[in-house]
């Protein structure tokens, strides 16, 4: 069952009407196929039109959609032979950040990403995708392992930010994020990062400091959430739509600014309407990027990353 966002209410009403007509026609001799077809075309057109003109705040809502595919969905539909590796060898396991060996179209890779969960129990278990120090230290361990084995690194970023709790700060959250960012920049192998939902603050950058950064069409990427920005500037989270507009957080804006390299189109109506198709499209895009980088030397890869961030800073 589709969960509709506030701005999708006109589409929801049409699809409700279509469902009611179908139910009413069961066992009825009246032919309503033409009316159903007309309404279905109208609904599809309305959905496409709506998603062609989303505001940054509406894209934020889509990026946070409860049914949006997450790390495990991409593992299931885009990768093969995933072998999870756990623990940071210092404190413990963090289920907000997952990783391990995998294959993408036959190519061996090290796959790392945030997992938000898809129901109440799993969201709590995965801490809503907010990584703790041990999660980022696990990511460092896996990236270093990939470098030793000559495996390209693929990351799927989807977090509102690193976990801000007291216990995380006590265990060195800021240092872990910085070290993870450093590990990305120092990799001697290709790295392709994709913002698949939310890319929030340093918690996202720590897994996205790659030479090639992709972003899904309706994902968002920012230094702070729109609500957080609005609370600082206007003392009220109600100004979040204005903050989202000003912050240039959409894939389209960030592509123009040179922060990301490529936008991966989503199914009409967002990735949550067809997770399998989204995963297949993303897998193809990542594979193309890895093909392009496959002959690049370690020194050139590091130079590409350095130039990317110096260019953004300039």
C-alpha positions, -999 to +999 in steps of 0.1 A: +000+000+000+014+034-011+019+060+017+010+094+002+028+126+011+009+158+017+015+172-018+003+140-034-033+143-021-048+149-056-031+118-069-043+099-038-079+109-044-077+098-080-062+064-071-088+060-044-115+066-070-100+041-093-099+015-066-135+021-057-146+017-093-128-015-096-144-029-064-178-017-075-175-033-109-167-068-096-196-091-105-214-062-123-223-065-160-217-027-166-185-021-186-165+006-170-132-002-186-130+030-206-137+051-175-111+032-156-086+037-184-093+074-185-088+078-148-056+057-148-041+079-176-052+110-157-036+097-125-003+088-142-002+122-159-009+140-127+018+120-108+044+128-135+035+165-136+036+167-098+071+151-096+084+173-125+080+204-104+088+194-068+101+222-045+133+215-025+111+209+006+089+184-012+121+166-024+132+165+012+099+148+021+104+123-008+140+116+004+125+107+038+096+087+026+090+057+049+089+033+020+120+046+002+145+019-005+175+017+018+208-002+019+193-037+023+170-031-006+199-022-029+218-052-017+189-074-026+182-060-060+214-045-074+243-066-058+251-103-055+269-124-029+269-098-002+290-110+028+285-086+057+315-078+079+308-064+114+326-046+142+352-019+145+377-042+165+377-015+192+343-011+208+315-030+191+290-033+162+270-004+148+240-015+127+234+020+114+263+015+090+266-018+072+293-031+049+310-061+034+321-078+003+297-079-027+296-083-064+281-058-089+275-073-123+303-098-115+328-072-103+340-076-067+335-045-045+335-034-009+300-021-003+293+003+027+263+023+035+237+036+060+207+015+068+176+033+083+153+003+086+118-001+072+095-006+102+096+006+139+116-024+152+143-022+124+145+016+126+153+014+163+178-014+157+195+006+130+193+038+150+174+055+120+207+054+100+226+077+124+260+062+127+280+061+160+318+062+162+321+024+160+301+025+127+325+050+111+355+031+125+341-001+110+338+018+076+375+028+080+384-008+086+365-020+055+380+008+033+415-001+044+408-038+037+395-028+002+427-009-004+448-039+005+428-063-017+425-039-046+387-037-044+368-006-055+347+009-028+310+017-033+291+037-006+253+043-003+247+074+018+214+078+036+215+096+069+201+127+086+235+129+103+258+111+127+243+102+160+246+132+184+241+114+217+264+119+247+277+083+245+288+089+209+306+121+218+323+102+247+336+076+223+350+103+199+323+109+173+340+139+157+374+121+154+358+090+139+340+111+112+372+129+104+392+097+102+365+082+079+367+112+056+405+109+056+402+072+048+381+080+018+405+106+005+435+082+009+420+052-008+443+037-035+413+022-053+383+037-071+355+050-049+319+058-061+295+073-035+258+077-040+234+099-020+203+076-021+181+095+004+193+120+029+228+132+029+232+150+062+262+168+075+296+152+084+278+119+089+272+118+051+305+133+040+324+106+060+312+081+034+309+103+004+344+118+000+349+100-033+362+110-068+327+103-082+296+113-063+262+103-076+228+114-063+193+101-069+169+125-085+149+132-054+176+128-028+189+158-007+224+166+005+232+194+030+253+205+059+223+207+082+186+197+079+161+224+067+145+223+101+178+228+118+188+257+095+153+273+100+156+270+138+189+288+138+180+316+113+144+322+121+140+305+155+112+283+142+112+250+122+081+262+104+105+281+080+120+248+069+106+251+033+123+285+030+155+271+044+154+241+019+150+266-010+179+288+002+203+259+010+204+245-026+200+209-013+186+192-044+205+170-068+197+194-096+212+224-077+242+205-065+250+192-100+251+228-112+274+237-083+298+209-090+292+192-057+280+160-073+289+145-107+258+126-119+220+124-112+204+090-114+168+093-124+141+077-102+109+059-113+080+083-118+066+091-084+099+084-066+121+054-058+096+041-033+071+033-060+094+008-077+124-001-055+136-029-078+137-007-109+155+020-088+181-005-076+187-018-111+192+017-125+216+026-097+235-006-101+240+002-138+251+038-131+276+027-105+289+000-128+295+026-156+314+048-132+336+020-120+343+010-156+354+046-163+377+046-132+391+011-136+423+021-154+430+052-132+462+050-111+461+054-073+479+087-074+454+100-100+424+089-079+437+108-049+444+138-070+408+137-084+394+137-048+417+165-037+408+187-067+371+180-062+370+194-027+395+222-033+372+233-062+341+232-040+360+252-013+371+278-039 
